[in-house]
C-alpha cells in the first residue's frame, strides 16, 4: 500500500480498506471485484477526503449478477455480454451523479439502483422464467 500506485484493486477478501490502509494508500483510484471492500461505511468518506475515487464493489462486480439474472430467462451469452458491457457507462454515470449531488459514489449508486427498481414492473413480472 505504501508503494506508488495509480489504482488499488482489491479482488479477493473483503474489508481490505480500513482506517489504517486508507491512511497509507497512495492510489488515486480504488476499483476491484472483491465484495464488501470497506471495513465500515465511513471509509468511503475517508477515501473521498484524501482525493481517492472509489468505484463501489457491487457496481464493478455486477457481471456475475447479470449472468445469474439472465439464466432465469434461459441464458443467452450475447444478451448477458451486452448487459455487462453497460457497467462502464453506469460507473461513469454514478461518478457524475456523485459529483453533482455532493455524495460518495456508493450513495449515488444506491440512488441509481433504487430509481431503476422503482421504474421497473413488479419483480414477479421480470423474474418469472419465460416458457416456450
Backbone as numpy.savetxt, mean C-alpha at the origin, in Angstrom:
# Nx Ny Nz CAx CAy CAz Cx Cy Cz
20.92 -0.02 7.88 20.12 1.18 7.88 20.97 2.45 7.88
22.13 2.36 8.44 22.97 3.56 8.52 23.76 3.80 7.23
23.75 2.81 6.34 24.41 2.98 5.05 23.57 3.89 4.17
24.22 4.60 3.24 23.44 5.46 2.34 22.48 4.63 1.49
21.21 4.95 1.56 20.18 4.25 0.80 19.30 5.27 0.10
18.83 4.91 -1.08 17.79 5.71 -1.73 16.42 5.19 -1.32
16.28 3.85 -1.36 15.01 3.19 -1.04 15.26 2.09 -0.04
14.44 2.04 0.99 14.46 0.93 1.93 13.23 0.09 1.63
13.43 -1.19 1.34 12.33 -2.06 0.92 12.19 -3.25 1.87
11.41 -3.10 2.95 11.15 -4.24 3.82 10.22 -5.23 3.11
10.73 -6.42 2.87 9.96 -7.40 2.08 9.79 -8.74 2.79
10.08 -8.82 4.07 9.95 -10.09 4.78 9.10 -9.89 6.03
9.74 -9.74 7.16 9.02 -9.62 8.43 8.42 -8.24 8.61
7.31 -8.19 9.32 6.68 -6.93 9.65 7.40 -6.24 10.80
6.89 -5.05 11.13 7.43 -4.23 12.23 8.90 -3.89 12.05
9.35 -3.79 10.79 10.74 -3.45 10.51 11.04 -1.98 10.81
10.01 -1.17 10.86 10.19 0.26 11.10 9.62 0.63 12.47
10.53 1.00 13.35 10.13 1.45 14.68 10.87 2.75 14.97
10.74 3.25 16.18 11.36 4.52 16.53 12.88 4.49 16.31
13.50 3.38 16.63 14.96 3.26 16.51 15.40 3.23 15.06
14.73 2.41 14.24 15.15 2.29 12.84 14.87 3.57 12.06
13.76 4.21 12.34 13.44 5.45 11.63 14.46 6.53 11.96
14.94 6.57 13.18 15.90 7.59 13.60 17.22 7.49 12.84
17.58 6.30 12.37 18.87 6.13 11.68 18.70 5.87 10.18
17.49 5.79 9.70 17.23 5.48 8.30 17.74 6.60 7.40
18.50 6.24 6.38 19.04 7.23 5.46 18.27 7.30 4.14
17.39 6.36 3.89 16.61 6.33 2.65 15.62 7.49 2.61
15.26 7.90 1.41 14.24 8.93 1.25 12.88 8.33 0.89
12.87 7.01 0.63 11.64 6.30 0.28 11.61 4.96 1.00
10.45 4.60 1.54 10.22 3.26 2.07 9.12 2.65 1.22
9.46 1.55 0.55 8.51 0.89 -0.34 8.86 -0.59 -0.39
8.09 -1.41 0.32 8.36 -2.83 0.36 7.08 -3.63 0.45
7.21 -4.94 0.28 6.05 -5.82 0.21 5.70 -6.50 1.53
6.50 -6.33 2.57 6.18 -6.96 3.85 4.87 -6.40 4.40
4.13 -7.23 5.10 2.91 -6.77 5.77 3.27 -6.10 7.09
2.48 -5.12 7.47 2.61 -4.49 8.79 4.02 -4.00 9.07
4.55 -3.18 8.20 5.93 -2.71 8.31 6.14 -1.76 9.49
5.11 -1.04 9.86 5.23 -0.04 10.92 4.95 -0.67 12.28
5.86 -0.45 13.23 5.69 -1.01 14.58 4.48 -0.41 15.28
4.16 0.83 14.97 2.97 1.49 15.51 2.59 2.62 14.57
1.35 3.09 14.62 0.89 4.10 13.66 1.70 5.39 13.66
2.29 5.76 14.77 3.07 6.99 14.84 4.34 6.97 14.01
4.78 5.80 13.61 6.01 5.69 12.81 5.85 6.41 11.47
4.65 6.35 10.89 4.46 7.01 9.60 4.66 8.52 9.73
4.20 9.12 10.82 4.42 10.55 11.03 5.90 10.83 11.22
6.60 9.96 11.94 8.04 10.13 12.13 8.76 10.09 10.78
8.36 9.18 9.91 8.95 9.12 8.57 8.70 10.43 7.82
7.46 10.89 7.85 7.11 12.13 7.16 7.88 13.32 7.72
8.02 13.37 9.04 8.76 14.47 9.68 10.22 14.49 9.23
10.76 13.32 8.87 12.14 13.23 8.40 12.24 13.36 6.88
11.11 13.61 6.22 11.13 13.76 4.76 11.23 12.45 4.01
10.82 11.36 4.65 10.88 10.03 4.04 9.48 9.66 3.56
9.37 9.37 2.27 8.09 9.01 1.68 7.80 7.53 1.93
6.65 7.24 2.53 6.26 5.87 2.84 5.14 5.42 1.91
5.38 4.34 1.19 4.34 3.73 0.36 3.65 2.66 1.21
2.37 2.83 1.51 1.69 1.87 2.39 1.82 0.44 1.89
2.16 -0.45 2.81 2.43 -1.85 2.45 1.25 -2.51 1.75
0.05 -2.24 2.21 -1.11 -2.91 1.62 -1.45 -2.39 0.23
-0.86 -1.27 -0.16 -0.98 -0.80 -1.54 0.09 -1.47 -2.39
1.31 -1.46 -1.89 2.45 -2.03 -2.62 2.25 -3.52 -2.91
1.73 -4.25 -1.93 1.60 -5.70 -2.11 0.19 -6.13 -2.49
-0.56 -5.25 -3.11 -1.95 -5.54 -3.47 -2.09 -6.60 -4.55
-1.04 -6.92 -5.25 -1.12 -7.92 -6.32 -1.64 -9.26 -5.86
-1.25 -9.68 -4.67 -1.72 -10.96 -4.14 -3.22 -10.96 -3.91
-3.73 -9.87 -3.36 -5.17 -9.76 -3.12 -5.91 -9.68 -4.45
-5.32 -8.99 -5.41 -5.95 -8.89 -6.74 -6.10 -10.28 -7.35
-5.06 -11.10 -7.24 -5.14 -12.44 -7.81 -6.21 -13.27 -7.11
-6.22 -13.25 -5.78 -7.20 -14.04 -5.03 -8.62 -13.58 -5.38
-8.84 -12.27 -5.44 -10.17 -11.76 -5.79 -10.56 -12.19 -7.19
-9.61 -12.20 -8.11 -9.90 -12.61 -9.47 -10.26 -14.09 -9.53
-9.64 -14.88 -8.68 -9.92 -16.32 -8.66 -11.37 -16.61 -8.28
-12.01 -15.70 -7.55 -13.41 -15.89 -7.18 -14.33 -15.90 -8.39
-13.87 -15.30 -9.47 -14.66 -15.26 -10.70 -14.04 -16.09 -11.81
-13.22 -17.07 -11.45 -12.55 -17.88 -12.47 -11.32 -17.13 -12.95
-10.17 -17.51 -12.46 -8.94 -16.75 -12.69 -8.65 -16.54 -14.16
-8.33 -15.30 -14.51 -7.91 -14.94 -15.85 -6.62 -14.12 -15.70
-5.50 -14.67 -16.17 -4.20 -14.04 -15.97 -4.17 -12.62 -16.52
-4.65 -12.44 -17.74 -4.59 -11.11 -18.36 -5.43 -10.09 -17.59
-6.59 -10.52 -17.12 -7.45 -9.62 -16.35 -6.77 -9.23 -15.03
-6.20 -10.21 -14.33 -5.52 -9.93 -13.07 -4.28 -9.06 -13.30
-3.55 -9.34 -14.36 -2.36 -8.55 -14.68 -2.73 -7.09 -14.97
-3.82 -6.89 -15.69 -4.26 -5.52 -15.99 -4.64 -4.77 -14.71
-5.29 -5.46 -13.78 -5.65 -4.82 -12.51 -4.39 -4.51 -11.69
-3.46 -5.45 -11.66 -2.22 -5.24 -10.90 -1.40 -4.09 -11.49
-1.48 -3.91 -12.79 -0.74 -2.82 -13.44 -1.21 -1.45 -12.96
-2.39 -1.39 -12.39 -2.93 -0.11 -11.90 -2.37 0.28 -10.54
-1.63 -0.62 -9.90 -1.08 -0.31 -8.57 -0.18 0.92 -8.63
0.61 1.04 -9.67 1.52 2.19 -9.82 0.74 3.50 -9.81
-0.27 3.60 -10.68 -1.05 4.84 -10.76 -1.82 5.10 -9.47
-2.32 4.05 -8.85 -3.02 4.20 -7.58 -2.09 4.75 -6.51
-0.86 4.24 -6.48 0.12 4.71 -5.50 0.41 6.19 -5.71
0.60 6.60 -6.96 0.85 8.02 -7.24 -0.36 8.88 -6.84
-1.56 8.38 -7.10 -2.77 9.12 -6.70 -2.84 9.26 -5.18
-2.43 8.23 -4.47 -2.41 8.28 -3.01 -1.42 9.34 -2.53
-0.23 9.38 -3.13 0.75 10.39 -2.74 0.22 11.80 -3.02
-0.43 11.99 -4.18 -1.00 13.30 -4.51 -2.08 13.69 -3.51
-2.95 12.74 -3.19 -4.04 13.02 -2.25 -3.50 13.32 -0.86
-2.47 12.58 -0.45 -1.85 12.82 0.86 -1.29 14.24 0.93
-0.60 14.64 -0.12 -0.01 15.99 -0.15 -1.11 17.06 -0.15
-2.14 16.85 -0.94 -3.22 17.83 -1.04 -4.00 17.96 0.27
-4.21 16.83 0.95 -4.98 16.83 2.19 -4.12 17.05 3.43
-2.79 17.04 3.27 -1.90 17.21 4.42 -1.95 16.06 5.40
-2.10 14.85 4.86 -2.18 13.65 5.70 -1.12 12.65 5.25
-0.77 11.69 6.10 0.18 10.65 5.69 -0.41 9.79 4.56
0.45 9.17 3.75 -0.04 8.32 2.66 -0.99 7.21 3.10
-0.77 6.60 4.25 -1.67 5.53 4.68 -3.08 6.06 4.95
-3.19 7.27 5.46 -4.51 7.87 5.68 -5.17 8.13 4.33
-4.41 8.66 3.38 -4.95 8.89 2.04 -5.36 7.57 1.38
-4.57 6.52 1.59 -4.89 5.20 1.03 -6.17 4.67 1.64
-6.33 4.82 2.95 -7.56 4.38 3.61 -8.77 5.12 3.05
-8.62 6.42 2.89 -9.74 7.22 2.37 -10.10 6.79 0.95
-9.09 6.55 0.12 -9.35 6.10 -1.25 -10.06 4.75 -1.25
-9.60 3.83 -0.40 -10.22 2.50 -0.32 -11.67 2.62 0.14
-11.91 3.46 1.14 -13.28 3.65 1.64 -14.17 4.25 0.56
-13.62 5.20 -0.19 -14.39 5.82 -1.27 -14.72 4.79 -2.35
-13.75 3.98 -2.72 -13.98 2.96 -3.74 -15.01 1.93 -3.28
-14.94 1.55 -2.02 -15.93 0.58 -1.51 -17.33 1.19 -1.49
-17.43 2.45 -1.12 -18.73 3.11 -1.08 -19.33 3.25 -2.47
-18.47 3.38 -3.48 -18.93 3.53 -4.86 -19.35 2.21 -5.49
-19.01 1.11 -4.86 -19.32 -0.23 -5.41 -20.72 -0.67 -5.02
-21.18 -1.68 -5.76 -22.43 -2.33 -5.38 -22.16 -3.15 -4.13
-23.17 -3.66 -3.48 -22.93 -4.49 -2.28 -21.96 -5.63 -2.57
-21.17 -5.96 -1.57 -20.15 -7.01 -1.73 -20.76 -8.31 -2.21
-21.97 -8.59 -1.81 -22.59 -9.86 -2.22 -22.74 -9.92 -3.74
-22.83 -8.78 -4.40 -22.96 -8.77 -5.86 -21.63 -9.03 -6.56
-20.54 -8.47 -6.05 -19.28 -8.63 -6.78 -18.42 -9.76 -6.26
-18.77 -10.34 -5.12 -18.02 -11.49 -4.62 -18.62 -12.82 -5.09
-19.85 -12.78 -5.57 -20.50 -14.01 -6.00 -19.79 -14.55 -7.24
-19.34 -15.81 -7.20 -18.69 -16.40 -8.38 -19.65 -16.45 -9.56
-19.11 -16.16 -10.73 -19.94 -16.26 -11.92 -20.04 -17.72 -12.33
-21.19 -18.09 -12.79 -21.44 -19.47 -13.18 -21.79 -19.48 -14.66
-21.21 -20.45 -15.35 -21.59 -20.61 -16.75 -20.62 -20.16 -17.67
